[in-house]
Amino acid sequence: MDDPDGYFGERIAASYDESSADMFQEDAVDAAVDVLAELAGGGRALELGIGTGRIALPLARRGVPVHGIDLSRAMVARLRAKPGSDAIGVTIGDFATTRVDGTFAVAYLVFNTIMNLTTQDAQVACFRNVAAHLEPGGCFVIEVGVPDLRRLPPGQDVVPFHTSPTQWAFDVYDVATQAMSSNYVEVTDGRGDYTSIPFRYVWPAELDLMAQLAGLRRRERWDGWTRRAFTSESRQHISIWEKPS
Ligand SMILES: C[S@@+](CC[C@H](N)C(=O)[O-])C[C@H]1O[C@@H](n2cnc3c(N)ncnc32)[C@H](O)[C@@H]1O
């Protein structure tokens, strides 16, 4: 990947809000913002991978001071074009290693973005970086899918998740390395345009261990922002770890 904006360069940024429209629904956003505002409790919030401000802007409108980190100038330009963004500070950089001034009551990394770090070392570094930014009693919140390996019969490594005459989308898994990719083919006038985004899938228990390495301890694990219990059937989780006081 040569683009300094990573996989969220100009082309993805230009259509990000429309193509993620479900995630921008008021119900989905409000439920997340309720949890984050409560955890902030009058303190500051740090968003890793702030993107176009889907969560940061409504959180800032609730009166929470928000700072973001993102690699992509193209995504942050979309945030900057929205009303209210002048209340939000942004640092351009890799959220696994980039330091910003001050400490935070809550740090959060939503919409599967921990998986954008494609090595275990980088994911561990991210937890350590967050721990260094949290004030005592502060929390780190992650929203991420449970690896969908139950959909893979032996010998199969591809899971299609959208097929239509004009778009094919499928994930490819390497269970030996936990590497995966999401792949998209957009068909226009009979010609396909192919995009592939690499990820590293990560297990809930593995995240707990990363938290432990960073000196954090788990406080919650829910199936979603409405705080339903996490079960063996859950397809995603919201996990919260806290820095001991
Ligand atoms: C799926 S988007 C999520 C954006 C926003 N959090 C939301 O919920 O809509 C992922 C964002 O993380 C950023 N990102 C991915 N890997 C990153 C990294 N290693 N360091 C900083 N930003 C990163 C991308 O540029 C993109 O803006």
PDBQT file of the ligand as one rigid body, heavy atoms in Angstrom, charges set to zero:
ROOT
HETATM    1  C1  LIG A 301     -13.791   1.815   9.097  1.00  0.00    +0.000 C 
HETATM    2  S1  LIG A 301     -13.173   3.458   9.247  1.00  0.00    +0.000 S 
HETATM    3  C2  LIG A 301     -13.946   3.952  10.751  1.00  0.00    +0.000 C 
HETATM    4  C3  LIG A 301     -14.086   5.447  10.866  1.00  0.00    +0.000 C 
HETATM    5  C4  LIG A 301     -14.897   5.905  12.075  1.00  0.00    +0.000 C 
HETATM    6  N1  LIG A 301     -14.309   5.456  13.322  1.00  0.00    +0.000 N 
HETATM    7  C5  LIG A 301     -16.316   5.369  11.988  1.00  0.00    +0.000 C 
HETATM    8  O1  LIG A 301     -16.716   4.637  12.896  1.00  0.00    +0.000 OA
HETATM    9  O2  LIG A 301     -17.018   5.674  11.015  1.00  0.00    +0.000 OA
HETATM   10  C6  LIG A 301     -11.491   3.189   9.762  1.00  0.00    +0.000 C 
HETATM   11  C7  LIG A 301     -10.693   4.474   9.947  1.00  0.00    +0.000 C 
HETATM   12  O3  LIG A 301      -9.478   4.134  10.601  1.00  0.00    +0.000 OA
HETATM   13  C8  LIG A 301      -8.378   4.736   9.931  1.00  0.00    +0.000 C 
HETATM   14  N2  LIG A 301      -7.217   3.863  10.149  1.00  0.00    +0.000 N 
HETATM   15  C9  LIG A 301      -7.054   2.574   9.771  1.00  0.00    +0.000 A 
HETATM   16  N3  LIG A 301      -5.887   2.085  10.213  1.00  0.00    +0.000 NA
HETATM   17  C10 LIG A 301      -5.284   3.120  10.885  1.00  0.00    +0.000 A 
HETATM   18  C11 LIG A 301      -4.056   3.249  11.606  1.00  0.00    +0.000 A 
HETATM   19  N4  LIG A 301      -3.190   2.227  11.702  1.00  0.00    +0.000 N 
HETATM   20  N5  LIG A 301      -3.777   4.446  12.179  1.00  0.00    +0.000 NA
HETATM   21  C12 LIG A 301      -4.636   5.497  12.074  1.00  0.00    +0.000 A 
HETATM   22  N6  LIG A 301      -5.817   5.425  11.409  1.00  0.00    +0.000 NA
HETATM   23  C13 LIG A 301      -6.135   4.248  10.829  1.00  0.00    +0.000 A 
HETATM   24  C14 LIG A 301      -8.814   4.844   8.490  1.00  0.00    +0.000 C 
HETATM   25  O4  LIG A 301      -8.094   5.851   7.804  1.00  0.00    +0.000 OA
HETATM   26  C15 LIG A 301     -10.296   5.156   8.646  1.00  0.00    +0.000 C 
HETATM   27  O5  LIG A 301     -10.526   6.534   8.729  1.00  0.00    +0.000 OA
ENDROOT
TORSDOF 0
